Amino acid sequence: MRTVNIREAKTHLSRLVDHAANGESFIIAKAGKPLVKVIPFDVATKGRPRRLGMLEGQIKVPDDFDTMFEKEIEEMFYSKE
């Protein structure tokens, strides 16, 4: 993978973005230290599809899930210590 310094990236941003859009990822570095990795947008969204309900029956959500630890949290924010 190609590494470019930040000055080169600023100077040739359009060209670098075109290359990245065509699948050529690159790294932008500052003083030789890698800062960011630029990848095509489609690559970031690809991957294994999410499987909804794959843990059905294996996990139990308590009935009071939305109010769990309500008193403890309230004490943390409103207690006068």
N, C-alpha and C positions, 0 to 999 in steps of 0.2 A: 504494500500500500504506500502510496506517495505521501511524503510529508513536505509541506510548504511553510515558510515562515510567514508571520502575520503581515509583513510589509508586501510580500509577493501576493498574498491572498487579497489584500486591498487593491493592489494594482491590477490584478487579473481576475477579479471576482466573477465577472460574467463568463469568462472562458472556463473557469474552474467549476462553476455551477452547471454549465452545459455538460462538462465531462461527468460530473456527479449524477446528473439526470440520466445519462447514458450508462450508468452502472459502475463508473470508476470512482469509488470512494476515496477520500483523502483525509489527511490529518493536518490541522493548522497548529503550528507550534510558535511559541514566543521564547526567544533566547534558547532554543533547542529543547524546550520542555513542551511536550504535547498538551494542548489545551482542549481542543474539540475534534470530533470525528464527524465529517460531513458524508452522509450517505443518501442515496436516492430515497425519496419519500415512500415509494412503493415497497422498498425493502423493509422499512421500519414497520409497515402494517402487515407484512406477510408473516406467516408462521402457521403453527397448527391452529385449526379452528377451535374455538371454545366450545366445550361440551356442556350445555346447560343440564342440570339435574344429575350429573354424574355421581354425586355423593348422596343422592336421595336415600333416606332411610339410615344413613350412617352417622348423621349429625343431628342432634336435637337442640333446637333453639328454645331457651326457657320462655315461658309465657310472659314473664315480667322483664324481658330483654330491654325494652325501651325505658324502663324505670330502675334498672339494676344500679345499685350503689348510689341512688339518688341522694340519700341523706349524707353519705360520706362526701360526695362532690359538693353538695350545698355547704357543708361545714368547711371545706377547704376554701371556698370563695367568700363566705359570709361570716365565718366565726371571728370573734374579736379576741385575739390572743395577745 
